[in-house]
Amino acid sequence: ISFADGAFRLVPGLRVDHYRLDPQHDAIFDADNPGVALADIRETSVSPKLGMVWTFAPDWSLFGGYAHGFRSPPYNDVNIGFTNVQFGYTAIANPDLKPETSDRVEFGVRYVGKVAYASLSGYYNRYDDFIESMRFIGYNDAGLMVYQSQNIAEAQIHGVELKAGLDIGALSDAWSGWSLRGTAAWSRGKDRSTDTALD
């Protein structure tokens, strides 16, 4: 949706996710994981998002937006059964794993010229039932390290991202087809339930 002769644009969106998991036992899984019950997944989610771009000068724009996110529990986190005695660990299933939802805001500035481009943005995400895959939870009776994917009730992740590129071929015909691209990112995560850092 454009305003001011296209200088300001709104980009609404709606995403629908549907996940269905119907696991089947087989002899190998049953032999390696006696008594482990397999879990089904039936999840549907509707996620709205809204973005905006304001071109305030030639080659320069500000952008930002909000997005609701949804992530179904990965099938191999819900129903995994794997032991490596040689390396001293086992990964166990979590049939009670809940889907992860999030709310994200992001703002940034972007330059796109004939020879170079760059963007700098910051973001803040808040999660409910954040899925931490393969979390170390202790040792079992056999002395093996035990890992299990678990939900963190409330979590947040924030950070900054920088992207830039240069079309070297635009500077000299001798370098036609060559370009230079780079990215850098910094982020921090926190378990808001315990006020500790996310691994």
C-alpha positions as CSV (number, residue, x, y, z in Angstrom):
1,I,0.0,0.0,0.0
2,S,1.7,3.2,-1.2
3,F,1.5,6.8,0.0
4,A,3.2,10.0,-1.0
5,D,3.9,9.0,-4.6
6,G,5.4,5.7,-3.4
7,A,7.8,7.2,-0.9
8,F,6.0,5.5,2.0
9,R,4.8,1.9,1.7
10,L,3.0,-0.5,4.0
11,V,3.3,-4.2,3.4
12,P,0.7,-6.3,5.3
13,G,0.9,-10.0,5.4
14,L,-0.9,-13.1,6.8
15,R,0.7,-16.5,7.1
16,V,-1.1,-19.7,7.9
17,D,0.9,-22.7,9.2
18,H,-0.5,-26.2,9.5
19,Y,1.6,-29.1,10.8
20,R,0.6,-32.7,11.1
21,L,2.9,-35.5,12.4
22,D,1.8,-39.2,12.5
23,P,4.8,-41.2,13.7
24,Q,4.9,-45.0,13.1
25,H,6.8,-47.5,15.3
26,D,9.3,-49.8,13.7
27,A,11.4,-52.7,15.1
28,I,14.6,-50.7,15.3
29,F,13.1,-47.8,17.2
30,D,11.3,-50.1,19.6
31,A,14.4,-52.2,20.3
32,D,16.6,-49.1,21.0
33,N,13.8,-47.2,22.9
34,P,11.8,-49.7,24.9
35,G,8.6,-48.2,26.5
36,V,8.9,-44.9,24.7
37,A,5.5,-43.6,23.4
38,L,5.5,-41.7,20.2
39,A,3.6,-38.4,20.0
40,D,1.4,-37.0,17.3
41,I,1.4,-33.3,16.3
42,R,-1.6,-31.3,15.0
43,E,-0.9,-27.6,15.0
44,T,-2.4,-24.7,13.1
45,S,-1.5,-21.0,13.5
46,V,-2.3,-17.7,11.9
47,S,0.5,-15.2,12.0
48,P,0.0,-11.5,11.0
49,K,2.8,-9.2,10.0
50,L,3.1,-5.6,8.9
51,G,6.2,-4.0,7.3
52,M,6.9,-0.4,6.3
53,V,9.4,1.3,4.1
54,W,10.0,5.1,3.8
55,T,12.3,6.3,1.0
56,F,13.3,9.6,2.5
57,A,16.1,10.4,0.0
58,P,17.5,9.0,-3.2
59,D,19.1,5.6,-2.5
60,W,18.1,5.8,1.2
61,S,15.2,4.3,3.1
62,L,14.1,3.5,6.6
63,F,12.3,0.2,7.2
64,G,10.6,-1.6,10.1
65,G,7.9,-3.9,11.0
66,Y,6.1,-6.3,13.3
67,A,5.7,-10.0,12.8
68,H,4.0,-12.7,14.9
69,G,5.9,-16.0,14.6
70,F,5.0,-19.7,15.1
71,R,7.2,-22.8,15.2
72,S,5.9,-26.3,15.6
73,P,8.0,-28.6,17.6
74,P,10.5,-30.4,15.2
75,Y,9.5,-34.0,14.8
76,N,13.0,-35.2,15.8
77,D,12.8,-33.3,19.1
78,V,9.4,-34.7,19.9
79,N,10.2,-38.4,19.1
80,I,14.0,-38.7,19.1
81,G,15.6,-41.8,20.6
82,F,19.4,-41.9,20.2
83,T,22.2,-43.2,22.3
84,N,26.0,-43.0,21.6
85,V,27.7,-45.0,24.3
86,Q,31.2,-44.4,22.8
87,F,30.8,-40.6,23.3
88,G,28.8,-40.9,26.5
89,Y,25.5,-39.3,25.7
90,T,21.9,-40.0,24.9
91,A,19.1,-37.9,23.5
92,I,15.6,-38.6,24.7
93,A,12.2,-37.6,23.3
94,N,9.9,-35.0,24.7
95,P,6.3,-35.8,23.7
96,D,5.0,-32.8,25.8
97,L,6.9,-30.2,23.7
98,K,4.7,-27.2,22.9
99,P,4.8,-25.0,19.8
100,E,6.8,-21.8,20.1
101,T,5.3,-18.4,19.4
102,S,7.0,-15.1,19.1
103,D,6.4,-11.4,18.5
104,R,9.2,-9.5,16.7
105,V,9.8,-5.8,16.0
106,E,12.6,-4.6,13.7
107,F,13.8,-1.2,12.5
108,G,16.7,-0.2,10.3
109,V,18.2,2.0,7.6
110,R,19.2,0.9,4.1
111,Y,21.3,2.4,1.3
112,V,21.1,1.0,-2.2
113,G,23.3,2.7,-4.8
114,K,24.6,1.8,-8.2
115,V,27.9,0.5,-6.9
116,A,27.3,-0.4,-3.2
117,Y,24.5,-1.3,-0.8
118,A,24.4,-1.4,3.0
119,S,21.8,-1.9,5.8
120,L,21.9,-1.7,9.5
121,S,19.0,-3.0,11.6
122,G,18.1,-3.8,15.1
123,Y,15.5,-6.3,16.3
124,Y,13.7,-7.5,19.5
125,N,11.9,-10.8,19.8
126,R,9.8,-12.1,22.7
127,Y,8.9,-15.8,22.8
128,D,6.4,-17.9,24.6
129,D,7.3,-21.6,25.0
130,F,10.7,-21.0,23.3
131,I,12.1,-24.4,22.0
132,E,15.6,-25.0,23.2
133,S,16.8,-28.0,21.2
134,M,18.9,-30.7,22.9
135,R,19.3,-29.1,26.3
136,F,21.6,-30.9,28.8
137,I,19.5,-32.1,31.7
138,G,21.8,-34.3,33.6
139,Y,23.1,-37.9,33.8
140,N,21.1,-41.1,33.7
141,D,21.7,-44.3,35.8
142,A,24.2,-45.6,33.3
143,G,26.3,-42.4,33.6
144,L,25.4,-41.1,30.2
145,M,24.9,-37.3,29.6
146,V,21.2,-36.8,28.8
147,Y,19.9,-34.2,26.3
148,Q,16.3,-33.3,25.7
149,S,14.5,-30.5,23.8
150,Q,12.5,-28.4,26.2
151,N,10.3,-25.4,26.3
152,I,11.3,-22.2,28.1
153,A,8.2,-20.4,29.2
154,E,9.3,-16.9,28.3
155,A,12.4,-15.8,26.5
156,Q,13.7,-12.8,24.6
157,I,16.4,-12.3,21.9
158,H,17.6,-8.9,20.7
159,G,20.4,-8.0,18.4
160,V,21.9,-5.9,15.6
161,E,22.7,-6.9,12.0
162,L,24.8,-5.2,9.4
163,K,24.9,-6.2,5.7
164,A,27.0,-4.5,3.0
165,G,28.1,-5.2,-0.5
166,L,30.2,-3.7,-3.3
167,D,29.9,-4.3,-7.1
168,I,33.6,-4.2,-8.0
169,G,32.8,-4.7,-11.6
170,A,31.0,-1.4,-11.7
171,L,34.3,0.4,-10.7
172,S,36.4,-1.2,-13.5
173,D,35.6,-3.3,-16.5
174,A,38.7,-5.4,-15.6
175,W,36.8,-6.7,-12.5
176,S,33.5,-7.4,-14.4
177,G,31.5,-10.0,-12.5
178,W,33.3,-9.6,-9.2
179,S,31.6,-8.4,-6.1
180,L,32.3,-8.2,-2.4
181,R,29.6,-9.0,0.2
182,G,29.7,-9.1,4.0
183,T,27.5,-9.5,7.0
184,A,28.0,-9.1,10.7
185,A,25.6,-9.8,13.6
186,W,25.4,-9.5,17.3
187,S,22.7,-11.0,19.5
188,R,21.8,-11.8,23.1
189,G,19.2,-14.1,24.5
190,K,17.7,-14.4,27.9
191,D,15.4,-16.8,29.7
192,R,13.0,-14.3,31.2
193,S,11.6,-16.9,33.7
194,T,15.0,-17.3,35.4
195,D,16.8,-14.1,34.2
196,T,19.6,-16.2,32.8
197,A,21.3,-16.2,29.4
198,L,20.1,-18.6,26.7
199,D,22.6,-21.2,25.6
